[in-house]
């Protein structure tokens, strides 16, 4: 015969003395860490940002020493500099002399009249004389495209001194006159007026 023990009712006032209603257990609350631990943690977090700041600064700064590169690329490859020695060649020089008789590709400018504007003639004694060509070489077709190209080159290389109108009053000439008036410096040569007779009567090759 099984006996059943009497279990007191925990929700009512009984022998255990529990209240009729009990509150659920509260989760344990962690204590706040000491201030020293918090301060050290913040310092470490801020210190972890310093490498990023240094990396960003090094990317934007200029220095005398080459940058540290973990992967070698063409900018840091071993190479010879000017006037440097080398054990590979018999003469011990890294600079190699030019090979006689060779011409750079596309640089065979053998027509002096076309590329230099003059012709070279030698007499019986071997003395050479130079003469500017009187006309535009036949290799060029004088049309609107040719003239536009010439105007573009003139404005880039000649217009700074002679002016785009060719009268010798380009921006450099104007600035030089201003400096002469302020500093009294001498030695400046006024650019020629390309529309005057001494220039207009020159050969086309000149």
C-alpha atoms as a printed R data frame, in Angstrom:
    type eleno elety resid chain resno      x      y        z
1   ATOM     1    CA   UNK     A     1  0.000  0.000    0.000
2   ATOM     2    CA   UNK     A     2  1.512  3.243   -1.130
3   ATOM     3    CA   UNK     A     3  1.424  6.138    1.249
4   ATOM     4    CA   UNK     A     4  1.123  9.672   -0.028
5   ATOM     5    CA   UNK     A     5  2.870 12.370    1.991
6   ATOM     6    CA   UNK     A     6  1.088 15.631    2.380
7   ATOM     7    CA   UNK     A     7  2.805 18.384    0.405
8   ATOM     8    CA   UNK     A     8  1.997 21.770    1.793
9   ATOM     9    CA   UNK     A     9  0.506 24.335   -0.553
10  ATOM    10    CA   UNK     A    10  3.227 26.929   -1.262
11  ATOM    11    CA   UNK     A    11  0.755 29.455   -2.559
12  ATOM    12    CA   UNK     A    12 -1.075 29.758    0.726
13  ATOM    13    CA   UNK     A    13 -0.051 30.399    4.229
14  ATOM    14    CA   UNK     A    14  1.216 27.090    5.516
15  ATOM    15    CA   UNK     A    15  3.829 25.487    7.599
16  ATOM    16    CA   UNK     A    16  6.627 26.911    5.367
17  ATOM    17    CA   UNK     A    17  5.571 30.457    5.988
18  ATOM    18    CA   UNK     A    18  5.599 31.509    2.290
19  ATOM    19    CA   UNK     A    19  3.452 34.376    1.119
20  ATOM    20    CA   UNK     A    20  0.455 33.691   -1.018
21  ATOM    21    CA   UNK     A    21  2.187 35.298   -4.059
22  ATOM    22    CA   UNK     A    22  5.915 35.185   -4.773
23  ATOM    23    CA   UNK     A    23  7.853 37.377   -7.203
24  ATOM    24    CA   UNK     A    24  9.897 35.742  -10.016
25  ATOM    25    CA   UNK     A    25 13.627 35.603   -9.395
26  ATOM    26    CA   UNK     A    26 15.584 38.580  -10.720
27  ATOM    27    CA   UNK     A    27 18.576 38.167  -13.007
28  ATOM    28    CA   UNK     A    28 21.853 38.891  -11.251
29  ATOM    29    CA   UNK     A    29 23.099 42.429  -11.931
30  ATOM    30    CA   UNK     A    30 26.767 42.807  -12.757
31  ATOM    31    CA   UNK     A    31 28.714 45.357  -10.828
32  ATOM    32    CA   UNK     A    32 30.107 48.341  -12.710
33  ATOM    33    CA   UNK     A    33 33.827 47.820  -13.444
34  ATOM    34    CA   UNK     A    34 36.267 50.141  -11.750
35  ATOM    35    CA   UNK     A    35 36.979 53.470  -13.359
36  ATOM    36    CA   UNK     A    36 40.598 52.467  -14.042
37  ATOM    37    CA   UNK     A    37 39.454 49.577  -16.234
38  ATOM    38    CA   UNK     A    38 37.098 51.856  -18.177
39  ATOM    39    CA   UNK     A    39 39.815 54.481  -18.723
40  ATOM    40    CA   UNK     A    40 42.376 51.917  -19.901
41  ATOM    41    CA   UNK     A    41 39.839 50.412  -22.287
42  ATOM    42    CA   UNK     A    42 39.051 53.778  -23.846
43  ATOM    43    CA   UNK     A    43 42.758 54.550  -24.233
44  ATOM    44    CA   UNK     A    44 43.328 51.214  -25.979
45  ATOM    45    CA   UNK     A    45 40.405 51.825  -28.348
46  ATOM    46    CA   UNK     A    46 41.716 55.254  -29.316
47  ATOM    47    CA   UNK     A    47 45.246 53.859  -29.697
48  ATOM    48    CA   UNK     A    48 43.961 51.257  -32.158
49  ATOM    49    CA   UNK     A    49 42.990 54.135  -34.495
50  ATOM    50    CA   UNK     A    50 46.541 55.528  -34.659
51  ATOM    51    CA   UNK     A    51 47.796 53.074  -37.328
52  ATOM    52    CA   UNK     A    52 44.923 54.111  -39.594
53  ATOM    53    CA   UNK     A    53 45.816 57.774  -39.116
54  ATOM    54    CA   UNK     A    54 49.486 57.082  -39.863
55  ATOM    55    CA   UNK     A    55 48.584 55.116  -42.996
56  ATOM    56    CA   UNK     A    56 46.362 57.932  -44.265
57  ATOM    57    CA   UNK     A    57 49.047 60.525  -43.507
58  ATOM    58    CA   UNK     A    58 51.778 58.558  -45.286
59  ATOM    59    CA   UNK     A    59 49.649 58.287  -48.421
60  ATOM    60    CA   UNK     A    60 49.337 62.076  -48.660
61  ATOM    61    CA   UNK     A    61 52.829 63.098  -47.519
62  ATOM    62    CA   UNK     A    62 56.060 63.468  -49.476
63  ATOM    63    CA   UNK     A    63 59.362 62.311  -48.042
64  ATOM    64    CA   UNK     A    64 62.976 61.728  -49.107
65  ATOM    65    CA   UNK     A    65 62.852 57.990  -48.500
66  ATOM    66    CA   UNK     A    66 61.035 55.407  -50.647
67  ATOM    67    CA   UNK     A    67 57.783 54.052  -49.328
68  ATOM    68    CA   UNK     A    68 57.586 50.659  -47.693
69  ATOM    69    CA   UNK     A    69 55.858 48.280  -50.078
70  ATOM    70    CA   UNK     A    70 55.043 44.720  -49.100
71  ATOM    71    CA   UNK     A    71 54.515 43.705  -52.743
72  ATOM    72    CA   UNK     A    72 57.217 44.648  -55.230
73  ATOM    73    CA   UNK     A    73 55.956 46.360  -58.367
74  ATOM    74    CA   UNK     A    74 57.500 48.144  -61.321
75  ATOM    75    CA   UNK     A    75 58.066 51.276  -59.272
76  ATOM    76    CA   UNK     A    76 60.491 49.509  -56.911
77  ATOM    77    CA   UNK     A    77 62.086 46.946  -59.190
78  ATOM    78    CA   UNK     A    78 65.883 46.705  -59.289
79  ATOM    79    CA   UNK     A    79 67.246 48.868  -62.080
80  ATOM    80    CA   UNK     A    80 70.330 50.755  -63.115
81  ATOM    81    CA   UNK     A    81 70.584 54.498  -62.642
82  ATOM    82    CA   UNK     A    82 72.598 57.014  -64.655
83  ATOM    83    CA   UNK     A    83 76.394 56.587  -64.562
84  ATOM    84    CA   UNK     A    84 76.068 53.406  -62.503
85  ATOM    85    CA   UNK     A    85 78.482 50.493  -62.794
86  ATOM    86    CA   UNK     A    86 77.548 46.977  -63.811
87  ATOM    87    CA   UNK     A    87 79.363 43.659  -63.714
88  ATOM    88    CA   UNK     A    88 77.305 42.268  -66.570
89  ATOM    89    CA   UNK     A    89 79.093 44.152  -69.346
90  ATOM    90    CA   UNK     A    90 82.780 43.947  -70.148
91  ATOM    91    CA   UNK     A    91 83.370 47.705  -69.827
92  ATOM    92    CA   UNK     A    92 81.765 47.760  -66.371
93  ATOM    93    CA   UNK     A    93 79.228 50.442  -67.307
94  ATOM    94    CA   UNK     A    94 75.471 50.186  -67.019
95  ATOM    95    CA   UNK     A    95 74.976 52.914  -69.656
96  ATOM    96    CA   UNK     A    96 75.312 51.381  -73.074
97  ATOM    97    CA   UNK     A    97 76.790 53.440  -75.936
98  ATOM    98    CA   UNK     A    98 74.775 54.187  -79.031
99  ATOM    99    CA   UNK     A    99 75.141 51.712  -81.861
100 ATOM   100    CA   UNK     A   100 76.442 53.453  -84.969
101 ATOM   101    CA   UNK     A   101 74.200 53.352  -87.985
102 ATOM   102    CA   UNK     A   102 70.954 52.756  -86.104
103 ATOM   103    CA   UNK     A   103 67.958 55.063  -86.302
104 ATOM   104    CA   UNK     A   104 65.041 55.184  -83.947
105 ATOM   105    CA   UNK     A   105 61.821 53.841  -85.387
106 ATOM   106    CA   UNK     A   106 59.985 56.655  -87.130
107 ATOM   107    CA   UNK     A   107 62.980 59.038  -86.750
108 ATOM   108    CA   UNK     A   108 64.578 58.665  -90.182
109 ATOM   109    CA   UNK     A   109 64.403 62.345  -91.118
110 ATOM   110    CA   UNK     A   110 66.610 62.106  -94.176
111 ATOM   111    CA   UNK     A   111 64.880 64.915  -96.084
112 ATOM   112    CA   UNK     A   112 66.517 68.122  -94.846
113 ATOM   113    CA   UNK     A   113 64.298 70.344  -96.967
114 ATOM   114    CA   UNK     A   114 61.173 68.839  -95.428
115 ATOM   115    CA   UNK     A   115 62.152 68.498  -91.791
116 ATOM   116    CA   UNK     A   116 64.741 71.260  -91.337
117 ATOM   117    CA   UNK     A   117 63.935 73.826  -94.015
118 ATOM   118    CA   UNK     A   118 67.342 73.896  -95.660
119 ATOM   119    CA   UNK     A   119 69.437 71.975  -98.155
120 ATOM   120    CA   UNK     A   120 73.091 70.959  -97.855
121 ATOM   121    CA   UNK     A   121 75.462 71.107 -100.784
122 ATOM   122    CA   UNK     A   122 79.121 70.123 -100.916
123 ATOM   123    CA   UNK     A   123 81.653 71.528 -103.360
124 ATOM   124    CA   UNK     A   124 84.652 69.754 -104.868
125 ATOM   125    CA   UNK     A   125 86.762 70.327 -101.765
126 ATOM   126    CA   UNK     A   126 84.120 68.751  -99.533
127 ATOM   127    CA   UNK     A   127 83.038 72.009  -97.898
128 ATOM   128    CA   UNK     A   128 79.338 72.030  -97.106
129 ATOM   129    CA   UNK     A   129 77.082 75.007  -97.639
130 ATOM   130    CA   UNK     A   130 73.592 75.399  -96.198
131 ATOM   131    CA   UNK     A   131 70.768 77.235  -97.921
132 ATOM   132    CA   UNK     A   132 67.198 77.760  -96.767
133 ATOM   133    CA   UNK     A   133 64.506 76.510  -99.122
134 ATOM   134    CA   UNK     A   134 62.611 79.190 -100.994
135 ATOM   135    CA   UNK     A   135 59.316 77.300 -101.233
136 ATOM   136    CA   UNK     A   136 57.209 74.916  -99.159
137 ATOM   137    CA   UNK     A   137 58.433 71.321  -99.772
138 ATOM   138    CA   UNK     A   138 56.286 69.317 -102.148
139 ATOM   139    CA   UNK     A   139 55.633 66.748  -99.444
140 ATOM   140    CA   UNK     A   140 53.225 69.214  -97.804
141 ATOM   141    CA   UNK     A   141 49.888 70.230  -99.246
142 ATOM   142    CA   UNK     A   142 49.087 73.831  -98.395
143 ATOM   143    CA   UNK     A   143 45.395 73.791  -97.595
144 ATOM   144    CA   UNK     A   144 43.136 74.912  -94.749
145 ATOM   145    CA   UNK     A   145 44.075 71.912  -92.567
146 ATOM   146    CA   UNK     A   146 47.778 72.665  -93.054
147 ATOM   147    CA   UNK     A   147 47.296 76.326  -92.118
148 ATOM   148    CA   UNK     A   148 45.194 75.467  -89.059
149 ATOM   149    CA   UNK     A   149 47.931 73.124  -87.874
150 ATOM   150    CA   UNK     A   150 50.529 75.843  -88.313
151 ATOM   151    CA   UNK     A   151 48.361 78.326  -86.418
152 ATOM   152    CA   UNK     A   152 47.985 75.886  -83.545
153 ATOM   153    CA   UNK     A   153 51.756 75.296  -83.317
154 ATOM   154    CA   UNK     A   154 52.435 79.043  -83.517
155 ATOM   155    CA   UNK     A   155 50.015 79.834  -80.708
156 ATOM   156    CA   UNK     A   156 51.613 77.189  -78.474
157 ATOM   157    CA   UNK     A   157 55.311 77.808  -79.062
158 ATOM   158    CA   UNK     A   158 55.622 81.323  -80.521
159 ATOM   159    CA   UNK     A   159 52.598 83.265  -79.319
160 ATOM   160    CA   UNK     A   160 53.883 83.560  -75.734
161 ATOM   161    CA   UNK     A   161 56.545 86.048  -76.861
162 ATOM   162    CA   UNK     A   162 55.502 87.259  -80.309
163 ATOM   163    CA   UNK     A   163 51.775 87.365  -79.518
164 ATOM   164    CA   UNK     A   164 49.110 85.538  -81.448
165 ATOM   165    CA   UNK     A   165 49.006 88.414  -83.923
166 ATOM   166    CA   UNK     A   166 52.770 88.116  -84.481
167 ATOM   167    CA   UNK     A   167 53.476 91.758  -83.601
168 ATOM   168    CA   UNK     A   168 55.832 90.995  -80.677
169 ATOM   169    CA   UNK     A   169 53.470 91.828  -77.817
170 ATOM   170    CA   UNK     A   170 52.893 88.444  -76.250
171 ATOM   171    CA   UNK     A   171 52.231 87.935  -72.517
172 ATOM   172    CA   UNK     A   172 55.913 87.300  -71.758
173 ATOM   173    CA   UNK     A   173 56.960 90.467  -73.562
174 ATOM   174    CA   UNK     A   174 54.347 92.528  -71.711
175 ATOM   175    CA   UNK     A   175 55.436 91.099  -68.344
176 ATOM   176    CA   UNK     A   176 59.099 91.737  -69.134
177 ATOM   177    CA   UNK     A   177 58.346 95.399  -69.840
178 ATOM   178    CA   UNK     A   178 56.543 95.690  -66.509
179 ATOM   179    CA   UNK     A   179 59.515 94.213  -64.658
180 ATOM   180    CA   UNK     A   180 61.878 96.595  -66.425
181 ATOM   181    CA   UNK     A   181 59.802 99.562  -65.301
182 ATOM   182    CA   UNK     A   182 59.691 98.332  -61.697
183 ATOM   183    CA   UNK     A   183 63.204 96.939  -61.241
184 ATOM   184    CA   UNK     A   184 65.041 98.832  -63.948
185 ATOM   185    CA   UNK     A   185 66.530 95.584  -65.215
186 ATOM   186    CA   UNK     A   186 68.131 95.572  -68.614
187 ATOM   187    CA   UNK     A   187 68.972 92.797  -71.026
188 ATOM   188    CA   UNK     A   188 65.505 91.995  -72.290
189 ATOM   189    CA   UNK     A   189 65.282 91.819  -76.067
190 ATOM   190    CA   UNK     A   190 61.962 92.827  -77.567
191 ATOM   191    CA   UNK     A   191 60.514 89.985  -79.700
192 ATOM   192    CA   UNK     A   192 60.508 90.735  -83.399
193 ATOM   193    CA   UNK     A   193 57.424 91.903  -85.206
194 ATOM   194    CA   UNK     A   194 56.832 89.074  -87.661
195 ATOM   195    CA   UNK     A   195 54.779 91.335  -89.936
196 ATOM   196    CA   UNK     A   196 57.644 93.699  -90.721
197 ATOM   197    CA   UNK     A   197 59.571 93.557  -93.980
198 ATOM   198    CA   UNK     A   198 62.849 92.005  -92.669
199 ATOM   199    CA   UNK     A   199 60.907 88.949  -91.560
200 ATOM   200    CA   UNK     A   200 58.435 88.758  -94.408
201 ATOM   201    CA   UNK     A   201 61.158 88.625  -97.061
202 ATOM   202    CA   UNK     A   202 62.932 85.658  -95.469
203 ATOM   203    CA   UNK     A   203 62.830 82.305  -97.315
204 ATOM   204    CA   UNK     A   204 60.035 79.900  -96.430
205 ATOM   205    CA   UNK     A   205 62.537 77.424  -95.041
206 ATOM   206    CA   UNK     A   206 63.725 80.028  -92.518
